[in-house]
Amino acid sequence: MGLYAYLAKTKDAKTIKDKIEAGSKEEAIANIRSKGLFLISIEEVSREKKGSTFFIFYKGKHKGVKLLDMAFFARNLSVTLSSGIPLLRSLELISYQTESIKLANVLKMIVRDIKKGLSLHESTVRYPNVFSPLWTGIIEVGEASGNLPFVLEKLADFLDKRADFERKIKTALVYPTMVSIFSVIVVIVFFKFILPKFTEVFQQFDIELPLLTKLLFNMSNFINKNFIGIFVFFIFLIIGFSYFKKQSYGRKFMDNLSLVLPIIRDLTITSILERFSSTFYILLESGVPIIYSIEVVSRAVGNSIIEKRISEMEDNIRRGLSLSLELSKIEIFPPLISEIARIGEETGNMPEMFMKVSQHYQKELTTNIEQLMGIFEPLIIFILGIVIGTIVIALFLPIFKLATLGGG
């Protein structure tokens, strides 16, 4: 049994912070919902902290819209609608509860849109910066089928799992990122503050400095004299690169590059396959037509080159060609994908088949990133060791020379 800490609201908007024991996170959520509560956040806590004071991970309002904000919105809207609360009232309640200022404002505008006669789907389409095609497609199907709470619950489960998966990826990247930043800081401190002191000391002695020491001191002098210029150059370089990536030609160039670079290629392809299979699964599971699902998935893969290839499948499938045949034509898609699609077509159980594929690629992507970071971490430390070792040798060579002259 696990221990879960949660934050919830009652129907009269009273806040409840408590803990609950359950066999799984899903069971804990079901138990909380059975009490008539609107769940806002839930986190598993360790047994060691059971007797201590509980602090919920509640950081107050924030400006952006996080994946967890959307997951909580989907689950809470599903709960309120299932409880018989009207759509407008549900949206108003959730807009007061959400931690995202932007999402709260958008929900209030959606309420105004619906009062003017728009459907929930028609209104969410007007806010693409918050509601992706995945959202609008699922909401449209839910409204058309009259089963909106069910599809929202499916979407909430998907987003929760997606958030957990992305959290694992980010956790794997934290340590190597910190090591890289620390390495850069150490080198800057050496060149900016420490080396100039040694330069002043050696200038007091009338000796010819070794070549390595001269090169090091010249580099230090250049950095110190042009530090602001170098800093500004790198700032403009970062801004220019960011602007370049946002342009269509820049994005196309970077996407092409990611598919040909040796180590990055494998990671990129696995990431594309994971996004394709997981997004396709939730769309099909929610009842979204396969043609529209392909359109949404093409935008979700995160690579403009593959996006175009997937979009080209749409016309062929409209003409009656099979999905499995079209998937086999995309070079980066392994036979596993097309074979799974073929089995799904034959058995009529496409969503479950792609769910298994998405789980497979999530595990593979996590493993690949962990292995890459396992190589990257010692590599950074090794490079830092070479840099610092070179600096130390360059500083000790004149000292050895002075010792030799003094002994002579």
C-alpha positions as CSV (number, residue, x, y, z in Angstrom):
1,M,0.0,0.0,0.0
2,G,1.3,3.4,-0.9
3,L,0.7,6.7,0.9
4,Y,-0.6,9.6,-1.2
5,A,-0.9,13.3,-0.2
6,Y,-3.6,15.2,-2.0
7,L,-5.1,18.6,-2.4
8,A,-8.9,18.7,-3.2
9,K,-11.9,21.0,-3.2
10,T,-15.4,20.3,-2.0
11,K,-18.5,21.3,-4.0
12,D,-18.7,24.5,-1.9
13,A,-15.0,25.3,-2.8
14,K,-13.6,24.4,0.6
15,T,-9.9,23.3,0.3
16,I,-8.9,19.9,1.8
17,K,-5.3,18.8,2.3
18,D,-5.0,15.2,3.5
19,K,-3.3,11.8,2.9
20,I,-4.8,8.5,1.8
21,E,-3.5,5.0,1.6
22,A,-4.1,3.0,-1.6
23,G,-2.6,0.2,-3.7
24,S,-1.9,2.6,-6.6
25,K,-2.3,6.2,-7.7
26,E,-5.3,5.4,-9.8
27,E,-7.0,3.7,-6.8
28,A,-6.2,6.7,-4.6
29,I,-7.8,9.0,-7.2
30,A,-10.9,6.8,-7.4
31,N,-11.3,6.8,-3.6
32,I,-10.9,10.6,-3.4
33,R,-13.5,11.0,-6.2
34,S,-15.9,8.7,-4.4
35,K,-16.0,11.1,-1.5
36,G,-17.4,13.8,-3.8
37,L,-14.2,15.8,-3.9
38,F,-12.6,17.6,-6.8
39,L,-9.0,16.6,-7.0
40,I,-6.4,19.3,-7.7
41,S,-3.1,17.5,-7.0
42,I,-1.8,14.2,-5.7
43,E,1.7,13.0,-4.9
44,E,3.0,9.8,-3.4
45,V,4.9,10.4,-0.2
46,S,7.4,8.1,1.5
47,R,6.6,6.2,4.7
48,E,9.4,7.9,6.5
49,K,7.5,11.2,6.3
50,K,4.2,9.7,7.5
51,G,4.6,11.1,11.0
52,S,6.0,14.4,10.0
53,T,4.2,17.6,9.1
54,F,2.9,17.4,5.6
55,F,3.6,20.1,3.1
56,I,1.7,19.8,-0.2
57,F,3.6,20.7,-3.4
58,Y,1.4,23.7,-3.9
59,K,3.4,26.6,-5.2
60,G,0.6,29.1,-5.7
61,K,-0.3,30.7,-9.0
62,H,2.0,30.7,-12.0
63,K,1.7,32.4,-15.4
64,G,2.3,29.5,-17.8
65,V,0.2,26.4,-18.5
66,K,2.0,23.2,-17.5
67,L,1.1,19.7,-18.5
68,L,-0.1,18.9,-15.0
69,D,-2.4,22.0,-15.2
70,M,-4.1,20.5,-18.2
71,A,-4.2,17.0,-16.6
72,F,-5.9,18.4,-13.5
73,F,-8.3,20.4,-15.7
74,A,-9.3,17.3,-17.7
75,R,-9.8,15.2,-14.6
76,N,-11.7,17.8,-12.7
77,L,-14.0,18.6,-15.6
78,S,-14.6,14.9,-16.0
79,V,-15.5,14.6,-12.3
80,T,-17.8,17.6,-12.2
81,L,-19.7,16.6,-15.3
82,S,-20.0,13.0,-14.1
83,S,-21.4,14.5,-10.8
84,G,-24.2,16.2,-12.7
85,I,-22.8,19.8,-12.4
86,P,-23.5,21.8,-15.6
87,L,-20.7,22.6,-18.0
88,L,-20.6,26.3,-17.4
89,R,-20.6,25.9,-13.6
90,S,-17.9,23.2,-13.9
91,L,-15.7,25.5,-15.9
92,E,-16.2,28.4,-13.5
93,L,-15.3,26.2,-10.5
94,I,-12.2,24.9,-12.2
95,S,-11.1,28.4,-13.2
96,Y,-11.1,29.4,-9.5
97,Q,-9.1,26.2,-8.5
98,T,-6.4,26.1,-11.2
99,E,-2.9,27.3,-10.3
100,S,-2.3,28.6,-13.9
101,I,-3.3,32.2,-14.3
102,K,-3.3,31.8,-18.1
103,L,-5.5,28.8,-18.0
104,A,-7.9,30.4,-15.6
105,N,-8.3,33.4,-17.9
106,V,-8.8,31.2,-20.9
107,L,-11.5,29.2,-19.1
108,K,-13.3,32.4,-18.2
109,M,-13.3,33.4,-21.9
110,I,-14.6,29.9,-22.8
111,V,-17.5,30.4,-20.4
112,R,-18.3,33.7,-22.2
113,D,-18.1,32.0,-25.6
114,I,-20.4,29.2,-24.5
115,K,-22.9,31.7,-23.2
116,K,-22.9,33.3,-26.7
117,G,-23.9,29.9,-28.2
118,L,-20.6,28.2,-29.0
119,S,-19.9,24.6,-28.1
120,L,-17.0,23.6,-25.9
121,H,-15.1,22.3,-28.9
122,E,-15.8,25.5,-31.0
123,S,-14.5,27.6,-28.1
124,T,-11.3,25.6,-27.3
125,V,-10.3,25.8,-31.0
126,R,-10.1,29.6,-30.6
127,Y,-7.2,29.1,-28.0
128,P,-4.6,26.9,-29.8
129,N,-1.8,28.2,-27.5
130,V,-3.6,26.3,-24.6
131,F,-5.7,23.6,-26.3
132,S,-3.7,21.6,-28.8
133,P,-5.3,19.6,-31.7
134,L,-5.2,16.6,-29.4
135,W,-7.5,18.4,-27.0
136,T,-9.9,19.8,-29.5
137,G,-10.2,16.5,-31.4
138,I,-11.0,14.5,-28.2
139,I,-13.5,17.2,-27.0
140,E,-15.2,17.2,-30.3
141,V,-15.7,13.4,-30.2
142,G,-16.8,13.5,-26.6
143,E,-19.5,16.2,-27.3
144,A,-20.7,14.4,-30.5
145,S,-21.0,11.0,-28.7
146,G,-22.4,12.5,-25.5
147,N,-19.7,10.8,-23.5
148,L,-17.5,13.8,-22.7
149,P,-16.7,12.8,-19.1
150,F,-15.4,9.4,-20.2
151,V,-13.0,10.8,-22.9
152,L,-11.8,13.5,-20.5
153,E,-11.0,10.9,-17.9
154,K,-9.0,8.9,-20.6
155,L,-7.2,12.1,-21.5
156,A,-6.4,12.9,-17.9
157,D,-4.9,9.5,-17.4
158,F,-2.9,9.9,-20.5
159,L,-1.6,13.4,-19.4
160,D,-0.8,12.1,-15.9
161,K,1.3,9.3,-17.4
162,R,2.9,11.7,-19.9
163,A,3.8,14.1,-17.1
164,D,5.4,11.2,-15.1
165,F,7.3,10.1,-18.1
166,E,8.6,13.7,-18.9
167,R,9.6,14.1,-15.2
168,K,11.8,11.0,-15.5
169,I,13.5,12.4,-18.6
170,K,14.1,15.7,-16.9
171,T,15.5,14.1,-13.8
172,A,17.9,12.1,-15.9
173,L,19.1,15.4,-17.4
174,V,19.6,17.3,-14.2
175,Y,22.9,16.0,-13.0
176,P,24.8,16.3,-16.4
177,T,23.4,19.8,-16.9
178,M,24.6,20.9,-13.4
179,V,28.1,19.3,-14.1
180,S,28.3,21.2,-17.4
181,I,27.3,24.5,-15.8
182,F,29.8,24.0,-13.0
183,S,32.6,23.2,-15.5
184,V,32.0,26.4,-17.4
185,I,31.9,28.4,-14.2
186,V,35.2,26.9,-13.0
187,V,37.0,27.6,-16.3
188,I,35.7,31.2,-16.3
189,V,36.8,31.8,-12.7
190,F,40.3,30.5,-13.6
191,F,40.7,32.7,-16.6
192,K,39.1,35.8,-15.1
193,F,40.4,35.9,-11.5
194,I,43.2,33.4,-10.8
195,L,45.4,33.5,-13.9
196,P,45.8,37.3,-13.8
197,K,47.3,37.0,-10.3
198,F,49.9,34.5,-11.6
199,T,50.7,36.8,-14.5
200,E,51.6,39.6,-12.1
201,V,53.8,37.3,-10.0
202,F,55.8,35.9,-13.0
203,Q,56.3,39.4,-14.5
204,Q,58.4,40.2,-11.4
205,F,61.0,37.6,-12.6
206,D,63.2,38.1,-15.6
207,I,62.7,34.7,-17.2
208,E,61.5,33.5,-20.5
209,L,58.1,31.8,-19.9
210,P,57.4,28.4,-21.5
211,L,55.3,28.4,-24.7
212,L,52.3,26.7,-23.0
213,T,52.4,29.4,-20.2
214,K,52.5,32.2,-22.7
215,L,49.6,30.9,-24.6
216,L,47.6,30.5,-21.4
217,F,48.4,34.0,-20.2
218,N,47.7,35.5,-23.6
219,M,44.3,33.8,-23.6
220,S,43.6,35.1,-20.1
221,N,44.5,38.6,-21.1
222,F,42.3,38.5,-24.2
223,I,39.3,37.3,-22.2
224,N,39.8,39.9,-19.4
225,K,40.2,42.8,-21.9
226,N,37.2,41.7,-24.0
227,F,35.1,40.0,-21.4
228,I,32.0,42.2,-21.9
229,G,32.3,41.9,-25.7
230,I,32.6,38.1,-25.5
231,F,29.6,37.9,-23.1
232,V,27.5,40.1,-25.4
233,F,28.6,38.0,-28.4
234,F,27.4,34.8,-26.8
235,I,24.1,36.4,-25.7
236,F,23.4,37.5,-29.3
237,L,24.5,34.1,-30.5
238,I,21.9,32.4,-28.2
239,I,19.2,34.8,-29.3
240,G,20.1,34.4,-33.0
241,F,20.1,30.6,-32.7
242,S,16.7,30.7,-30.9
243,Y,15.3,33.0,-33.7
244,F,16.8,30.7,-36.3
245,K,15.1,27.6,-34.8
246,K,11.7,29.3,-34.8
247,Q,11.8,30.0,-38.5
248,S,10.4,27.4,-40.9
249,Y,13.8,27.1,-42.7
250,G,15.7,26.9,-39.4
251,R,13.3,24.3,-38.0
252,K,13.6,22.2,-41.2
253,F,17.4,22.4,-41.1
254,M,17.6,21.4,-37.4
255,D,15.1,18.6,-37.9
256,N,17.1,17.3,-40.9
257,L,20.3,17.5,-38.8
258,S,18.8,15.6,-35.9
259,L,18.0,12.7,-38.3
260,V,21.5,12.3,-39.6
261,L,23.9,13.0,-36.6
262,P,25.1,9.6,-35.4
263,I,24.2,9.7,-31.7
264,I,21.4,12.2,-31.9
265,R,19.7,10.3,-34.7
266,D,18.8,7.2,-32.6
267,L,17.5,9.4,-29.8
268,T,15.4,11.5,-32.2
269,I,13.9,8.5,-33.9
270,T,13.0,6.8,-30.7
271,S,11.4,10.1,-29.4
272,I,9.4,10.4,-32.6
273,L,8.2,6.8,-32.4
274,E,7.2,7.3,-28.7
275,R,5.2,10.5,-29.5
276,F,3.6,9.0,-32.5
277,S,2.4,5.8,-30.8
278,S,1.3,7.4,-27.5
279,T,-0.7,10.2,-29.2
280,F,-2.2,7.8,-31.7
281,Y,-3.2,5.5,-28.9
282,I,-5.1,8.1,-26.9
283,L,-6.9,9.5,-30.0
284,L,-8.1,6.1,-31.1
285,E,-9.0,5.1,-27.6
286,S,-11.1,8.2,-27.3
287,G,-12.9,7.4,-30.5
288,V,-11.3,10.0,-32.8
289,P,-11.6,9.0,-36.5
290,I,-8.3,7.6,-37.9
291,I,-8.0,10.3,-40.6
292,Y,-8.2,13.1,-38.0
293,S,-5.9,11.2,-35.7
294,I,-3.3,11.1,-38.4
295,E,-3.6,14.8,-38.8
296,V,-3.1,15.4,-35.1
297,V,-0.3,12.9,-34.7
298,S,1.7,14.5,-37.6
299,R,1.9,17.7,-35.6
300,A,2.7,15.9,-32.3
301,V,5.9,14.1,-33.5
302,G,8.0,17.2,-33.1
303,N,9.9,16.9,-36.4
304,S,8.8,18.8,-39.5
305,I,10.3,16.2,-41.9
306,I,8.4,13.3,-40.4
307,E,5.4,15.5,-40.0
308,K,5.2,16.0,-43.7
309,R,5.7,12.2,-44.3
310,I,2.8,11.3,-41.9
311,S,0.6,14.0,-43.4
312,E,1.1,12.4,-46.9
313,M,-0.5,9.2,-45.5
314,E,-3.9,10.9,-45.1
315,D,-4.9,11.1,-48.8
316,N,-3.8,7.5,-49.4
317,I,-5.9,6.2,-46.4
318,R,-8.9,8.2,-47.7
319,R,-8.6,6.4,-51.0
320,G,-8.8,3.1,-49.1
321,L,-5.2,2.1,-48.5
322,S,-4.4,0.4,-45.2
323,L,-2.6,2.2,-42.3
324,S,-0.1,-0.6,-41.9
325,L,0.9,-0.3,-45.6
326,E,1.4,3.5,-45.3
327,L,3.4,3.2,-42.1
328,S,5.8,0.7,-43.8
329,K,6.6,3.4,-46.4
330,I,8.1,5.8,-43.8
331,E,11.8,5.1,-43.6
332,I,12.4,5.6,-39.9
333,F,9.4,3.5,-38.8
334,P,10.6,0.0,-38.0
335,P,8.6,-3.1,-39.1
336,L,7.3,-3.4,-35.6
337,I,5.0,-0.3,-36.1
338,S,3.5,-1.4,-39.4
339,E,3.1,-5.0,-38.1
340,I,1.3,-3.8,-34.9
341,A,-1.0,-1.7,-37.1
342,R,-1.7,-4.7,-39.4
343,I,-2.6,-6.8,-36.4
344,G,-4.8,-4.0,-35.0
345,E,-6.6,-3.7,-38.4
346,E,-7.3,-7.5,-38.4
347,T,-8.4,-7.8,-34.8
348,G,-10.2,-4.4,-34.6
349,N,-8.2,-3.6,-31.5
350,M,-5.9,-0.8,-32.8
351,P,-5.9,1.3,-29.6
352,E,-4.6,-1.5,-27.3
353,M,-1.9,-2.4,-29.8
354,F,-0.6,1.1,-30.0
355,M,-0.8,1.4,-26.2
356,K,1.7,-1.5,-26.0
357,V,3.9,0.1,-28.6
358,S,3.9,3.4,-26.7
359,Q,4.9,1.7,-23.5
360,H,7.7,-0.1,-25.3
361,Y,9.2,3.1,-26.8
362,Q,8.8,5.0,-23.5
363,K,11.0,2.4,-21.8
364,E,13.4,2.5,-24.7
365,L,13.6,6.3,-24.7
366,T,14.2,6.5,-21.0
367,T,16.9,3.8,-21.2
368,N,18.6,5.5,-24.1
369,I,18.7,8.9,-22.4
370,E,20.0,7.3,-19.2
371,Q,22.8,5.5,-21.1
372,L,23.7,8.7,-23.0
373,M,23.9,10.7,-19.8
374,G,25.9,7.9,-18.2
375,I,28.5,8.4,-21.0
376,F,28.2,12.2,-21.0
377,E,28.8,12.7,-17.3
378,P,32.3,11.2,-17.1
379,L,33.1,12.7,-20.5
380,I,32.4,16.2,-19.1
381,I,34.5,15.5,-16.0
382,F,37.3,14.1,-18.1
383,I,37.4,17.2,-20.3
384,L,37.3,19.4,-17.2
385,G,40.2,17.4,-15.8
386,I,42.2,18.0,-19.0
387,V,41.5,21.7,-18.9
388,I,42.4,22.2,-15.3
389,G,45.4,19.8,-15.6
390,T,46.7,21.8,-18.6
391,I,46.3,25.1,-16.6
392,V,48.1,23.6,-13.6
393,I,51.0,22.3,-15.7
394,A,51.3,25.7,-17.5
395,L,51.5,27.4,-14.1
396,F,54.1,25.0,-12.6
397,L,56.5,25.1,-15.6
398,P,57.8,28.6,-14.8
399,I,58.1,27.6,-11.1
400,F,60.2,24.6,-12.1
401,K,62.4,26.9,-14.3
402,L,62.9,29.3,-11.4
403,A,63.8,26.5,-9.1
404,T,66.4,25.3,-11.7
405,L,67.9,28.8,-12.1
406,G,68.0,29.3,-8.4
407,G,69.7,26.0,-7.8
408,G,72.2,26.8,-10.5
